[in-house]
Amino acid sequence: MRFLRHHRITVPIAIAAAAGLALAGCSSGESTPDDTAANGDFAGETLEISAAWSGAEQTNFEAVLAAFEEQSGATVNYTSFGDNAATTLGTQIEGGSPPNVAMLAQPALMAQLAADGSLQPLSDAAVAAVAENYSQSWVDLGSADGTQYGVWFKASNKSTMWYNTDLYDQAGASVPEDWDDLLVQLQLVADSGYAGISIGADVGWPLTDWFENVYLQTAGGDLYDQLTNHEIPWTDPSVAVALDALATLWGNDALVQSGAAQRTFPESVTEVFGADPQAATMYEGDFVAGNITEDGNSVVGENALFFDFPAVNGSAPAVVGGGDVAVAFTDDAATDALMQFLASPEAAEVWVPEGGLTSPNNNVDTALYPDDTSRQIAEALTGAETFRFDMSDLTPSAFGGTPGQGFWQIMISFLQDSSDVAGTQQALEDAALAAYAG
Amino acid sequence: MFLIALGFLAPALVLLVGLVLYPILYTVVRSFFSAEGGDFVGWDNYVTMFTNDSTFTAIRNNVIWVLVAPVSCTVLGLLFAVLLEKIKWSTAFKLIIFMPMAISMLAAGVIFRGIFQESPNLGVVNAAVVAVNSAFGGGDAAYPGATPRGDAGLIDDSGVLAGETAVTAGDEQNFPLVGVRADSVPDGAEQAEPAGSAGAGQVTGTVWLDVVTGGGGTPGQIDDGKTGLPGIRVDAVAADGTIAATTETDAAGRYILAGLAEETYRIALPASNFDEGYQGVSWLSSGLITAVIILSYIWIWAGFAMVMIASGLSAIDRSLQEAARMDGANEWKVFSRITAPLLSPVLIVVFVTLIINVLKIFDLVYVIPPGASKPAANVIAVEMWTVSFGGGSNQGLGSALAILLLILVLPSMIINVRKFRQERQS
């Protein structure tokens, strides 16, 4: 109860302060000590932080927290909430004892908690730290209703196409410059007797990622946001452009390995990087590196490399991805210091050399990444002119997250028959109307 | 007295009300509310349920299930039970047939999904089908999947590769092909060579793999590093469709068709060179998926029906069968006039139990179909789960589907309860 009363009073003030700050540009704001973390004056204070990470990720993140403990003197306890962020945090908030800081993987959850008044806006100093270290896309993603709440600590890059260099070399194919060149290179591979690309379409999510990449490239960030929020209908001409582009590849039986509809996603990795590869290319996010390593027949960085999702119709570098955002639930100096620390390159640089972390922080020294592939992933992410969150994660789950229905299933149908663009758009619009209404 | 009775009934009553009655009533109430549960929407969920495509498929599939699965299981069970009575080692056979019941439905689903995979390398059914097919001479082509190089004046006429234009004796017809792996070219193959000029009554040419390993070369031209394709059959087809001459390519891919008259021919590489062979049946495709799932259901539940019927069989009065045999009835007559009627109470119980079971079918339909055929395989229970928990988070519609399921199951339950009561009274 004490917490509830406390935050009811402070939230409006904090929002007002932050809004005032936004209006006045970058004013000095309150007397937040600038270099709190370095002072080490939080000795005896204890902070609670939760995230979804466990195992190796937890160990690495605890090393990051240890660095903060050393600087500040505070004690930080880490708890993992696994896959149940919404439920766990909801219960804790209701019980009046949320953690000081939590890492959320869904921007929608952050927006919801912010709307409920559960989150603390970033302090002026933290806002300044974010502005210094992050590009605008990440600032926007960390904001809800114009107020900055979040610091993005971890990111993933879902705009990577993985290819088997053995098969590419044999076919004389090279890394494509753009979408049209991709079709040319895949044809070279097909000429050499292997399938150009393997798609695992047993479930629809890899296909929605395909669409999101092509749409972000062809339509740009603004239309992407509008489509995500269903402010423009799926029957919009921009969707037709993206589907037409996709159809040039998906509809070409000479390039796409047959049997996609019955292939699971891990199987499509094995088709390209397994002991007996049948296809040379596959598309999915940076986590494919893990699948390849697990399969064990190809080595990431040697014969398993990736290139950025090719530009369609001459678009600028754009990346679709995801990530984990740190948000604060309590309004005190120690929490604020931790948020500032998480926004600093030093925090990420503790974890980056250990592998498994792609930092969206522009000022992280990319030389620290443990290998070329992870460095390339990170550079593509921070170098992208446009970054957008995975659309299907932002739409209502009835539309963007249900096996056998909505976005997923319609993209499977479109992969099987890429001729009916208008019909696909109508089906998407019908599914979206039902889901956004519900 | 009443209080004492109530006291003894109370534990069971509390459990029944708390775990059966309350959930049912709550589901009925919930089905009249919106997805979030905040707004009263009247019959909207029920209207949606009967107007939306995926629920319609689900209901249709449930009808197919109810018509096919219980009958098949009961008939098979009866057959097994009656036949196994007559042989030695019947317990061992019964055990084997009953064994699938011991496997969880989920695991059985995974097994059947594997068995019916489309690729003959993965699915045992298609592997068998393809093996039988190739035993009868299918799919032994030397260069399966080869296609003509685009823009090289070649056409692919349902597997037959031919020159676009007709030729006359003295001409050359080359065949640059792609889509063949370098390592599947036979060992004896050599660097492709031009065939040289054709003599009188001859057509010559080269069939080669128009790909240089590692890239390079000009498409459609014989360059260094391109191998000839030996052993390909080449036909000269006359205007009337008869084959005027036939030959095979040599190690450098060259061929010479000789003995041709002064007329026009089409030079063709017959489909037998490139036939990829029979690839089996796409069992898990939308068209066959429900049949495959029902088959796996029968595999599991025929054993259950058999055990139930066998126990009924052991309880019937054997003297009636003996009497019929003494009167000269043949085995079929004994079965159809004596055994089956005596078994009918058991048969009806098995049948009705299976109907209830089939209406609620979930696991197999959830596990077996691959993504593309999920909508085609949908049943009410899966639809209910998907819309309420599987991402749809519309528990209003989900509750409405649950009520539909309840209403469909009720008649069979009533029949079963009546049946039990009659048995007790008689």
Interface residues (C-beta under 8 A of the other chain):
Chain A: D169 Q170 A171 G172 A173 L188 A190 D191 S192 G193 Y194 A201 D202 V203 G204 A254 G259 A261 Q262 T264 S397 A398 G401 T402 P403 G404 Q405 W408 Q409 I412 S413 Q416 G438
Chain B: S34 A35 S54 Q117 E118 S119 G145 T147 R149 V178 G179 V180 R181 A182 S184 D210 V211 V212 T213 G214 G215 G216 S282 L284 S285 P370 G371 A372 S373 K374 P375 N378 T386 V387 G390 G391 G392 S393 N394
